[in-house]
Amino acid sequence: MARGRGWSPVRGSGNLARVSDGQLREPWVRPDDIEARRLEAEARAEISDEHELHGIGLTAIARCSGCDDAVFRCEDETFAVVHLSYVRPDRPPWPRTTRLGGFIALELVMDQHEH
């Protein structure tokens, strides 16, 4: 799928972008560049025109090693935890998404994450 308007990466911004792999608590891991591009492409494929993230640039910054949740930095300086469903495109409210206004809220959600 070609990148549409608003799908430019937001590389390197935000506190989590400066956190090393060793600082992420299990089950969270930082994707390498190839995996990050794959997660971003999957999110673009799943997000329909009616989804709250449609048209917002997303950069993958973490993923859960135990489920299909991924953390994206949004171009509007917020974060989104997205449960990728691997259905293209999915119907809202899928992929299930939790929008977070800042790093502290994201950190709390990541710390409390359970399967």
C-alpha positions in Angstrom: 0.0 0.0 0.0 1.4 3.4 -0.9 1.8 6.0 1.7 -1.0 8.4 1.8 -1.2 11.9 3.0 -0.3 12.1 6.7 1.7 8.8 6.8 5.2 10.2 7.1 7.4 8.6 9.8 8.0 10.6 13.0 11.5 9.2 13.7 13.4 10.0 16.9 10.9 12.2 18.7 9.7 11.7 22.2 11.3 10.2 25.3 10.7 6.5 24.3 12.7 7.2 21.1 15.7 7.8 23.4 15.2 4.8 25.6 17.6 1.9 25.0 16.4 -1.7 24.6 17.6 -2.6 28.1 15.3 0.0 29.6 12.1 -1.4 28.1 10.4 -3.8 30.5 9.3 -7.2 29.4 7.3 -8.0 27.4 8.1 -4.9 25.4 10.9 -4.8 22.9 12.1 -2.2 20.5 11.7 -3.3 16.8 14.6 -3.0 14.5 14.2 -0.8 11.5 12.9 -3.6 9.3 10.3 -4.7 11.8 9.3 -1.1 12.6 8.6 -0.6 8.8 6.6 -3.8 8.8 4.5 -2.8 11.8 3.9 0.7 10.3 2.8 -0.9 7.0 0.5 -3.3 8.8 -1.1 -0.5 10.8 -1.7 1.5 7.5 -3.2 -1.5 5.9 -5.6 -2.2 8.8 -6.7 1.4 9.5 -9.8 2.2 7.6 -11.0 5.7 6.6 -13.3 5.7 9.7 -10.6 4.8 12.3 -9.4 7.4 14.7 -5.8 7.0 13.5 -6.6 7.4 9.8 -4.4 10.0 8.2 -2.1 10.4 11.2 1.6 9.6 10.7 2.8 6.7 12.8 6.2 5.5 13.8 6.6 2.1 15.5 8.7 2.5 18.7 7.9 -0.7 20.6 6.0 -4.0 20.3 4.8 -6.6 22.8 6.7 -10.0 22.5 3.6 -11.8 23.9 0.8 -10.4 21.8 0.0 -8.3 18.7 0.2 -4.9 20.5 2.5 -2.3 19.1 3.3 1.3 20.3 3.3 4.1 17.8 4.5 7.7 18.1 1.9 9.8 16.3 2.8 12.9 14.3 0.6 15.0 16.6 3.0 14.2 19.5 0.7 11.6 21.1 1.2 7.9 21.4 -1.1 5.0 20.4 -1.0 1.4 21.6 -2.6 -0.6 18.7 -3.6 -4.2 18.8 -2.9 -5.3 15.2 -5.5 -7.7 14.0 -3.9 -8.7 10.6 -7.2 -8.0 8.8 -7.0 -5.5 6.0 -8.7 -3.0 6.3 -10.4 -3.8 9.6 -13.6 -2.2 10.7 -13.7 0.3 13.6 -13.2 0.0 16.4 -10.5 -2.4 15.1 -7.7 -2.3 15.2 -8.3 -1.7 18.9 -6.4 1.5 19.8 -5.6 3.3 23.0 -4.6 6.9 22.4 -2.3 8.5 25.1 -1.5 12.1 25.4 2.1 11.8 26.6 5.1 9.7 27.6 4.1 9.4 31.3 0.6 7.9 30.3 2.3 5.6 27.8 4.8 4.4 30.4 2.0 3.6 32.8 0.1 1.7 30.2 3.2 -0.3 29.2 4.0 -1.1 32.8 0.4 -2.4 33.5 0.2 -4.4 30.2 -1.0 -7.9 30.7 -2.1 -10.7 28.3 
